[in-house]
Amino acid sequence: MLGMRLVLLVMVATLGCGDVIPTDANAKCFDGMDNEGAPDERADCADPQCSDVATCVASTDNAGVVVAADAPCPAGFEGGETLLHRGLRPGACEGCGCDVGVTECTARLWTYPDNNTCVNDIGLSGGAMLGITITTACTADPLYYTMSPAGLRADITATPTCTPTGSATPADPEWTETTKFCAASQVGAGCGSGQACVPKAAAPADQCVLASDGAACGGFASTEQWFTGADDQRTCGVCFCSGVGGDCSDMVVEIGSDYSCGAFGNNLADNTTICFDQAPYSPKAQLIGTSTPPIGCTSDASPSGTITPTGGSTLCCGPQG
């Protein structure tokens, strides 16, 4: 009997008068009451026994924590979720397609005034350009009537073609950064004016307040602007295509004679010259051979209009002690 009395005395001496350790710290640190004895003297954040779970932040607004966008809100911060974004990227127009067509070949010709100029045009930059575009159809008129040039130079151009298909619409915008703000679901007492007693975040940098756009963040280490959405006023024009690959390497300009086209042995490949001892008389010309079709196409459409972020907010984080 005496032994039991000694044990009880030891327990009373250890706890001390009025020192009741909360059995549920999270609940008793946000109930607005002094759980150690005298009412309203050391409630919640003012109670040293709550220092591990509760903290005062400079806020009369929306206090909480930030977590990864796909993470759940932690206990004590289940008062509402807000996805926050920044770094708006509009994205291109999408929905266009292409059908591969053919490679269209055209050529321009230059004449040389004398044989020496023709032979020595190593850089293929001399001569006078004729105002005729050569295609696979025989020219309607001769290349020249009265002059007798000493040579000709050809430049053959390949234009791969495609037919656009589909209808373009703006792609969904993307954000370079997204995070989630979790509002405090437990708010207690025991803080000074203009402060809120809320659960303590796992990391100080995650302890935040989501304030109005442009608000000052006094008492916090960082100030960042974030947005909740975007006003998208973009439209897309008609689809257009560009061919990829294709060439006219097997095509040559056939120089005819006497107001006609025909095989007279005067053929010009791309970026080559032919120097005459005697130029053919009033020749017509055409491209002959087979072009290589495109290997594919790229499609696009021109965007217009604007997209602007909306729902601007100031995220104040990392309370300074």
GUTIBA-545551 format. One record per residue (C-alpha): residue number from 1; x, y, z; residue in three letters; chain. Coordinates in nm, 4 decimals. Example, Ala and Ser with C-alpha at 12.3 -4.5 7.8 and 13.67 -1.06 7.14 Angstrom:
# GUTIBA-545551
SITE    k      east     north        up    r  c
SITE    1    1.2300   -0.4500    0.7800  ALA  A
SITE    2    1.3670   -0.1060    0.7140  SER  A
//
This chain:
# GUTIBA-545551
SITE    k      east     north        up    r  c
SITE    1    0.0000    0.0000    0.0000  MET  A
SITE    2    0.2808    0.2365    0.0871  LEU  A
SITE    3    0.4519    0.1529   -0.2456  GLY  A
SITE    4    0.1434    0.2513   -0.4471  MET  A
SITE    5    0.1196    0.5848   -0.2654  ARG  A
SITE    6    0.4810    0.6601   -0.3514  LEU  A
SITE    7    0.4190    0.5920   -0.7218  VAL  A
SITE    8    0.1208    0.8291   -0.7293  LEU  A
SITE    9    0.3190    1.1031   -0.5573  LEU  A
SITE   10    0.5970    1.0689   -0.8136  VAL  A
SITE   11    0.3500    1.1040   -1.1040  MET  A
SITE   12    0.1920    1.4175   -0.9598  VAL  A
SITE   13    0.5320    1.5714   -0.8988  ALA  A
SITE   14    0.6388    1.5012   -1.2606  THR  A
SITE   15    0.3340    1.6519   -1.4350  LEU  A
SITE   16    0.3045    1.9569   -1.2151  GLY  A
SITE   17   -0.0114    2.1342   -1.1283  CYS  A
SITE   18   -0.2181    2.2283   -1.4385  GLY  A
SITE   19    0.0222    2.0815   -1.6994  ASP  A
SITE   20   -0.2136    1.8575   -1.8958  VAL  A
SITE   21   -0.0471    1.7194   -2.2061  ILE  A
SITE   22   -0.2961    1.7235   -2.4974  PRO  A
SITE   23   -0.3949    1.3788   -2.6167  THR  A
SITE   24   -0.4768    1.5130   -2.9636  ASP  A
SITE   25   -0.2301    1.7920   -3.0376  ALA  A
SITE   26   -0.3731    1.8827   -3.3812  ASN  A
SITE   27   -0.7241    1.9268   -3.2431  ALA  A
SITE   28   -0.6303    2.1037   -2.9201  LYS  A
SITE   29   -0.3896    2.3399   -3.0953  CYS  A
SITE   30   -0.6651    2.4836   -3.3153  PHE  A
SITE   31   -0.9668    2.4949   -3.0838  ASP  A
SITE   32   -0.9147    2.8523   -2.9619  GLY  A
SITE   33   -0.8825    2.7396   -2.6003  MET  A
SITE   34   -0.6136    2.7258   -2.3351  ASP  A
SITE   35   -0.5905    2.3536   -2.2684  ASN  A
SITE   36   -0.3464    2.3916   -1.9802  GLU  A
SITE   37   -0.5708    2.5629   -1.7294  GLY  A
SITE   38   -0.6708    2.9276   -1.7218  ALA  A
SITE   39   -0.8965    3.0025   -2.0226  PRO  A
SITE   40   -0.7718    3.2183   -2.3150  ASP  A
SITE   41   -0.4253    3.2782   -2.1712  GLU  A
SITE   42   -0.2144    3.0470   -2.3884  ARG  A
SITE   43   -0.4408    2.9222   -2.6634  ALA  A
SITE   44   -0.3214    2.7391   -2.9737  ASP  A
SITE   45   -0.0155    2.9105   -3.1287  CYS  A
SITE   46    0.0563    3.0883   -2.8007  ALA  A
SITE   47    0.0940    2.7536   -2.6257  ASP  A
SITE   48    0.4559    2.6290   -2.6381  PRO  A
SITE   49    0.3270    2.2715   -2.6518  GLN  A
SITE   50    0.1787    2.3526   -2.9969  CYS  A
SITE   51    0.5010    2.4834   -3.1488  SER  A
SITE   52    0.5662    2.1576   -3.3341  ASP  A
SITE   53    0.2290    2.1549   -3.5121  VAL  A
SITE   54    0.1126    2.5172   -3.5288  ALA  A
SITE   55    0.2644    2.8436   -3.6475  THR  A
SITE   56    0.1652    3.2076   -3.6949  CYS  A
SITE   57    0.1781    3.3484   -4.0475  VAL  A
SITE   58    0.1372    3.7084   -4.1551  ALA  A
SITE   59   -0.2091    3.6701   -4.2988  SER  A
SITE   60   -0.5712    3.7506   -4.2486  THR  A
SITE   61   -0.6298    3.6008   -4.5920  ASP  A
SITE   62   -0.5855    3.2580   -4.7492  ASN  A
SITE   63   -0.3103    3.0705   -4.5610  ALA  A
SITE   64   -0.1971    2.7245   -4.6654  GLY  A
SITE   65    0.0820    2.5225   -4.8246  VAL  A
SITE   66    0.2016    2.4480   -5.1760  VAL  A
SITE   67    0.2481    2.0916   -5.2972  VAL  A
SITE   68    0.3121    1.9248   -5.6311  ALA  A
SITE   69    0.0193    1.9524   -5.8699  ALA  A
SITE   70   -0.0551    1.5797   -5.8507  ASP  A
SITE   71    0.0033    1.5415   -5.4758  ALA  A
SITE   72   -0.2788    1.5203   -5.2195  PRO  A
SITE   73   -0.3314    1.8053   -4.9766  CYS  A
SITE   74   -0.1797    1.7183   -4.6354  PRO  A
SITE   75   -0.3789    1.6935   -4.3136  ALA  A
SITE   76   -0.4751    2.0322   -4.1795  GLY  A
SITE   77   -0.4727    2.1830   -4.5307  PHE  A
SITE   78   -0.7915    2.0417   -4.6754  GLU  A
SITE   79   -0.9814    2.3684   -4.6951  GLY  A
SITE   80   -0.9771    2.3876   -5.0769  GLY  A
SITE   81   -0.7389    2.3248   -5.3660  GLU  A
SITE   82   -0.6259    2.5815   -5.6241  THR  A
SITE   83   -0.4079    2.4877   -5.9211  LEU  A
SITE   84   -0.1612    2.7667   -5.9967  LEU  A
SITE   85    0.0267    2.8163   -6.3239  HIS  A
SITE   86    0.2922    3.0362   -6.4791  ARG  A
SITE   87    0.4964    3.0442   -6.7975  GLY  A
SITE   88    0.2108    3.0410   -7.0508  LEU  A
SITE   89    0.2957    2.8816   -7.3861  ARG  A
SITE   90    0.0204    2.9276   -7.6458  PRO  A
SITE   91    0.1013    2.6326   -7.8691  GLY  A
SITE   92    0.0666    2.6185   -8.2477  ALA  A
SITE   93   -0.2300    2.5529   -8.4720  CYS  A
SITE   94   -0.3181    2.1866   -8.5191  GLU  A
SITE   95   -0.5498    1.9788   -8.7354  GLY  A
SITE   96   -0.3861    2.0315   -9.0751  CYS  A
SITE   97   -0.2795    1.7482   -9.3011  GLY  A
SITE   98   -0.1272    1.7113   -9.6489  CYS  A
SITE   99   -0.1480    1.4897   -9.9544  ASP  A
SITE  100    0.1872    1.4540  -10.1313  VAL  A
SITE  101    0.1853    1.5874  -10.4864  GLY  A
SITE  102    0.4523    1.6121  -10.7556  VAL  A
SITE  103    0.7716    1.8090  -10.7994  THR  A
SITE  104    0.7209    2.0884  -11.0475  GLU  A
SITE  105    1.0320    2.1905  -11.2422  CYS  A
SITE  106    1.0969    2.5257  -11.4090  THR  A
SITE  107    1.4094    2.6784  -11.5632  ALA  A
SITE  108    1.5564    3.0181  -11.6494  ARG  A
SITE  109    1.8146    3.0746  -11.9221  LEU  A
SITE  110    2.1013    3.3241  -11.9649  TRP  A
SITE  111    2.2731    3.4119  -12.2951  THR  A
SITE  112    2.6400    3.4960  -12.3475  TYR  A
SITE  113    2.7501    3.7659  -12.5956  PRO  A
SITE  114    3.0677    3.5862  -12.7018  ASP  A
SITE  115    3.2318    3.2469  -12.6783  ASN  A
SITE  116    3.5114    3.3623  -12.4479  ASN  A
SITE  117    3.2620    3.4894  -12.1878  THR  A
SITE  118    3.0696    3.1639  -12.2036  CYS  A
SITE  119    3.3764    2.9386  -12.1697  VAL  A
SITE  120    3.5208    3.1379  -11.8792  ASN  A
SITE  121    3.2048    3.1702  -11.6702  ASP  A
SITE  122    3.3355    2.9197  -11.4150  ILE  A
SITE  123    3.1281    3.0721  -11.1342  GLY  A
SITE  124    2.8069    3.0409  -11.3407  LEU  A
SITE  125    2.7069    3.3997  -11.2701  SER  A
SITE  126    2.7457    3.5717  -11.6072  GLY  A
SITE  127    2.5249    3.6299  -11.9059  GLY  A
SITE  128    2.1966    3.8119  -11.9615  ALA  A
SITE  129    1.8791    3.6472  -11.8355  MET  A
SITE  130    1.6073    3.5765  -12.0909  LEU  A
SITE  131    1.2570    3.6797  -11.9900  GLY  A
SITE  132    1.1120    3.3337  -12.0524  ILE  A
SITE  133    1.0302    3.0605  -11.7984  THR  A
SITE  134    1.0927    2.7120  -11.9303  ILE  A
SITE  135    0.8482    2.4328  -11.8299  THR  A
SITE  136    0.7730    2.0843  -11.9586  THR  A
SITE  137    0.5592    2.2448  -12.2305  ALA  A
SITE  138    0.7297    2.3788  -12.5420  CYS  A
SITE  139    0.7627    2.7578  -12.5222  THR  A
SITE  140    0.5043    2.9525  -12.7200  ALA  A
SITE  141    0.7732    3.1707  -12.8761  ASP  A
SITE  142    1.1366    3.1169  -12.9686  PRO  A
SITE  143    1.3999    3.2019  -12.7104  LEU  A
SITE  144    1.5389    3.4675  -12.9463  TYR  A
SITE  145    1.4764    3.5875  -13.2996  TYR  A
SITE  146    1.7513    3.8088  -13.4302  THR  A
SITE  147    2.0489    3.7631  -13.1986  MET  A
SITE  148    2.2924    3.4754  -13.2253  SER  A
SITE  149    2.4257    3.4148  -12.8716  PRO  A
SITE  150    2.7565    3.2446  -12.8121  ALA  A
SITE  151    2.6152    3.0259  -12.5377  GLY  A
SITE  152    2.3401    2.9531  -12.2884  LEU  A
SITE  153    2.3321    2.8816  -11.9153  ARG  A
SITE  154    2.0469    2.7058  -11.7291  ALA  A
SITE  155    1.9176    2.7224  -11.3723  ASP  A
SITE  156    1.6523    2.4589  -11.2983  ILE  A
SITE  157    1.4326    2.5057  -10.9905  THR  A
SITE  158    1.2437    2.2274  -10.8114  ALA  A
SITE  159    0.9138    2.3068  -10.6359  THR  A
SITE  160    0.7727    2.0079  -10.4442  PRO  A
SITE  161    0.3932    2.0356  -10.4139  THR  A
SITE  162    0.1377    1.9130  -10.1644  CYS  A
SITE  163   -0.2370    1.9551  -10.1210  THR  A
SITE  164   -0.3508    2.0742   -9.7757  PRO  A
SITE  165   -0.6251    1.8875   -9.5932  THR  A
SITE  166   -0.8088    1.9342   -9.2654  GLY  A
SITE  167   -0.9070    2.2404   -9.0650  SER  A
SITE  168   -0.6842    2.4152   -8.8139  ALA  A
SITE  169   -0.7697    2.5035   -8.4552  THR  A
SITE  170   -0.5443    2.6415   -8.1789  PRO  A
SITE  171   -0.3719    2.3758   -7.9694  ALA  A
SITE  172   -0.4399    2.3725   -7.5975  ASP  A
SITE  173   -0.2087    2.6136   -7.4175  PRO  A
SITE  174    0.0610    2.4782   -7.1895  GLU  A
SITE  175    0.2251    2.6096   -6.8742  TRP  A
SITE  176    0.5924    2.5666   -6.7964  THR  A
SITE  177    0.5128    2.5410   -6.4232  GLU  A
SITE  178    0.2112    2.4189   -6.2274  THR  A
SITE  179    0.1737    2.3793   -5.8525  THR  A
SITE  180   -0.1145    2.3344   -5.6106  LYS  A
SITE  181   -0.2144    2.5547   -5.3210  PHE  A
SITE  182   -0.3932    2.3799   -5.0336  CYS  A
SITE  183   -0.5846    2.6135   -4.8020  ALA  A
SITE  184   -0.5649    2.5552   -4.4270  ALA  A
SITE  185   -0.8651    2.3687   -4.2901  SER  A
SITE  186   -0.7589    2.4337   -3.9278  GLN  A
SITE  187   -0.7228    2.7928   -3.8060  VAL  A
SITE  188   -0.6680    2.8662   -3.4393  GLY  A
SITE  189   -0.5968    3.1554   -3.2075  ALA  A
SITE  190   -0.2942    3.2812   -3.0179  GLY  A
SITE  191   -0.1351    3.5012   -3.2849  CYS  A
SITE  192   -0.0927    3.8752   -3.3082  GLY  A
SITE  193   -0.3002    4.1195   -3.5095  SER  A
SITE  194   -0.2949    4.0491   -3.8820  GLY  A
SITE  195   -0.1736    3.6916   -3.8299  GLN  A
SITE  196   -0.3328    3.3488   -3.8547  ALA  A
SITE  197   -0.2566    3.0365   -3.6530  CYS  A
SITE  198   -0.2399    2.7464   -3.8973  VAL  A
SITE  199   -0.0821    2.4005   -3.9138  PRO  A
SITE  200    0.2914    2.3999   -3.9673  LYS  A
SITE  201    0.4110    2.2880   -4.3127  ALA  A
SITE  202    0.6601    2.0063   -4.3459  ALA  A
SITE  203    0.9107    2.2551   -4.4938  ALA  A
SITE  204    0.9166    2.6304   -4.4129  PRO  A
SITE  205    0.9384    2.7209   -4.7819  ALA  A
SITE  206    0.6032    2.5491   -4.8406  ASP  A
SITE  207    0.4222    2.7602   -4.5787  GLN  A
SITE  208    0.2377    3.0138   -4.7917  CYS  A
SITE  209   -0.0397    3.2660   -4.8284  VAL  A
SITE  210   -0.2343    3.3050   -5.1532  LEU  A
SITE  211   -0.3053    3.6775   -5.1727  ALA  A
SITE  212   -0.4567    3.9073   -5.4323  SER  A
SITE  213   -0.2561    3.9979   -5.7417  ASP  A
SITE  214    0.0052    4.2627   -5.6678  GLY  A
SITE  215   -0.0211    4.2249   -5.2902  ALA  A
SITE  216    0.2870    4.2881   -5.0787  ALA  A
SITE  217    0.4361    3.9883   -4.9015  CYS  A
SITE  218    0.5595    4.1408   -4.5790  GLY  A
SITE  219    0.6933    3.8780   -4.3422  GLY  A
SITE  220    0.7650    3.6212   -4.6137  PHE  A
SITE  221    1.0859    3.5229   -4.7879  ALA  A
SITE  222    0.9537    3.4998   -5.1454  SER  A
SITE  223    0.6965    3.6718   -5.3650  THR  A
SITE  224    0.5758    3.5069   -5.6870  GLU  A
SITE  225    0.2984    3.5798   -5.9338  GLN  A
SITE  226    0.0840    3.2862   -6.0447  TRP  A
SITE  227   -0.2337    3.2455   -6.2489  PHE  A
SITE  228   -0.5373    3.0196   -6.2393  THR  A
SITE  229   -0.6415    3.0266   -6.6056  GLY  A
SITE  230   -0.6163    3.1904   -6.9458  ALA  A
SITE  231   -0.8360    3.3966   -7.1773  ASP  A
SITE  232   -0.7921    3.2357   -7.5195  ASP  A
SITE  233   -0.8933    3.4548   -7.8148  GLN  A
SITE  234   -0.6813    3.2782   -8.0760  ARG  A
SITE  235   -0.7955    3.1591   -8.4181  THR  A
SITE  236   -0.6165    2.9801   -8.7023  CYS  A
SITE  237   -0.6112    3.0553   -9.0729  GLY  A
SITE  238   -0.6453    2.8064   -9.3571  VAL  A
SITE  239   -0.4090    2.5117   -9.3739  CYS  A
SITE  240   -0.1075    2.5291   -9.6028  PHE  A
SITE  241    0.1593    2.2732   -9.6925  CYS  A
SITE  242    0.5232    2.2566   -9.7927  SER  A
SITE  243    0.6725    1.9612   -9.9751  GLY  A
SITE  244    0.9786    1.7879   -9.8361  VAL  A
SITE  245    1.2365    1.6422  -10.0722  GLY  A
SITE  246    1.1853    1.6019  -10.4450  GLY  A
SITE  247    1.4218    1.7269  -10.7142  ASP  A
SITE  248    1.4721    1.7886  -11.0831  CYS  A
SITE  249    1.8158    1.6300  -11.1132  SER  A
SITE  250    1.7031    1.4122  -11.4062  ASP  A
SITE  251    1.5549    1.7066  -11.5956  MET  A
SITE  252    1.7326    1.9017  -11.8711  VAL  A
SITE  253    1.6414    2.1975  -12.0897  VAL  A
SITE  254    1.6131    2.0806  -12.4484  GLU  A
SITE  255    1.7012    2.3578  -12.6955  ILE  A
SITE  256    1.5204    2.3220  -13.0292  GLY  A
SITE  257    1.5687    2.5056  -13.3574  SER  A
SITE  258    1.3830    2.6810  -13.6341  ASP  A
SITE  259    1.0773    2.7876  -13.4288  TYR  A
SITE  260    1.0297    2.4410  -13.2811  SER  A
SITE  261    1.1229    2.2082  -12.9976  CYS  A
SITE  262    1.3085    1.8872  -13.0648  GLY  A
SITE  263    1.6122    1.6745  -12.9918  ALA  A
SITE  264    1.8992    1.8564  -13.1600  PHE  A
SITE  265    2.1669    1.7627  -12.9058  GLY  A
SITE  266    2.1640    2.1002  -12.7284  ASN  A
SITE  267    2.0568    1.9982  -12.3793  ASN  A
SITE  268    2.1328    2.1934  -12.0634  LEU  A
SITE  269    2.1324    2.0392  -11.7149  ALA  A
SITE  270    2.0954    2.2485  -11.4001  ASP  A
SITE  271    2.3833    2.4956  -11.3479  ASN  A
SITE  272    2.5639    2.4082  -11.6695  THR  A
SITE  273    2.6521    2.6014  -11.9844  THR  A
SITE  274    2.6642    2.5194  -12.3507  ILE  A
SITE  275    2.8923    2.7326  -12.5687  CYS  A
SITE  276    2.8097    2.7459  -12.9420  PHE  A
SITE  277    3.0269    2.7680  -13.2477  ASP  A
SITE  278    2.7012    2.8584  -13.4163  GLN  A
SITE  279    2.3836    2.9074  -13.2133  ALA  A
SITE  280    2.0623    2.7302  -13.3236  PRO  A
SITE  281    1.8282    2.9473  -13.5257  TYR  A
SITE  282    1.5175    3.0874  -13.3424  SER  A
SITE  283    1.4836    2.7898  -13.1071  PRO  A
SITE  284    1.1986    2.7060  -12.8765  LYS  A
SITE  285    1.2724    2.5081  -12.5577  ALA  A
SITE  286    1.1190    2.2733  -12.3021  GLN  A
SITE  287    1.2147    2.0679  -11.9987  LEU  A
SITE  288    1.2413    1.6965  -12.0569  ILE  A
SITE  289    1.3037    1.4078  -11.8196  GLY  A
SITE  290    1.1374    1.2868  -11.5002  THR  A
SITE  291    1.1253    1.4725  -11.1710  SER  A
SITE  292    1.1544    1.3016  -10.8336  THR  A
SITE  293    0.8359    1.3463  -10.6246  PRO  A
SITE  294    0.8419    1.4803  -10.2672  PRO  A
SITE  295    0.9050    1.2305   -9.9876  ILE  A
SITE  296    0.6564    1.4029   -9.7586  GLY  A
SITE  297    0.4970    1.7285   -9.6528  CYS  A
SITE  298    0.4808    1.9616   -9.3579  THR  A
SITE  299    0.1542    2.1348   -9.2767  SER  A
SITE  300    0.0710    2.4439   -9.0765  ASP  A
SITE  301   -0.1703    2.7339   -9.0397  ALA  A
SITE  302   -0.1137    3.0929   -8.9362  SER  A
SITE  303   -0.2398    3.1832   -8.5876  PRO  A
SITE  304   -0.3993    3.5152   -8.5015  SER  A
SITE  305   -0.5441    3.6689   -8.1869  GLY  A
SITE  306   -0.4053    3.6549   -7.8351  THR  A
SITE  307   -0.4098    3.4408   -7.5238  ILE  A
SITE  308   -0.3516    3.6026   -7.1862  THR  A
SITE  309   -0.3237    3.4560   -6.8346  PRO  A
SITE  310   -0.6094    3.5258   -6.5932  THR  A
SITE  311   -0.6737    3.4873   -6.2235  GLY  A
SITE  312   -0.3505    3.6497   -6.1165  GLY  A
SITE  313   -0.2521    3.5877   -5.7544  SER  A
SITE  314    0.0480    3.6622   -5.5363  THR  A
SITE  315    0.1978    3.3599   -5.3634  LEU  A
SITE  316    0.3840    3.4580   -5.0475  CYS  A
SITE  317    0.5947    3.1740   -4.9060  CYS  A
SITE  318    0.8545    3.1021   -4.6408  GLY  A
SITE  319    0.7536    3.3051   -4.3338  PRO  A
SITE  320    1.0446    3.4900   -4.1797  GLN  A
SITE  321    1.0772    3.4126   -3.8083  GLY  A
//
